[in-house]
Amino acid sequence: MERVIKFRGKRLDTGQWVYGDLLTNTTPFEILAYKGQYSVNQDTVGQYVNIIDINGREIYEGDIVCAKADEVAIPENYLIFWDEESAELIAKIQQVWHSQSVCNIMDIEVIGNIYDNPELFEL
């Protein structure tokens, strides 16, 4: 399977999400999308993690997903992010602030993101 590298970020002018190539040599950062080039809020930039949820939706860093840790577990909300220390994608569970590799969770469904829906992942 070929790895797809793309990013998303919220436009500074409209607050809308844009998807494409990330340009970091500009201030502010910009995303080169199919229909233009847009300045984005650097805090909202997230990379596509090359995982599709159960509904066919792409998963990005900063997404909040509902998933199960194994076949018998109760679904819980996780925050998807890149962990510099372990150099891997991590899914954090809010209640116990436990981390595990994204590869180990099942039946992933995107339910929002930390920027638009922070209430889905309150500490």
PyMOL commands that set and color helices and strands:
alter all, ss='L'
color gray80, all
select helices_A, chain A and resi 42-44+102-104+118-121
alter helices_A, ss='H'
color red, helices_A
select strands_A, chain A and resi 7-10+17-23+30-33+36-39+46-52+58-60+63-68+76-83+88-93+98-101+106-113
alter strands_A, ss='S'
color yellow, strands_A
deselect
rebuild
show_as cartoon
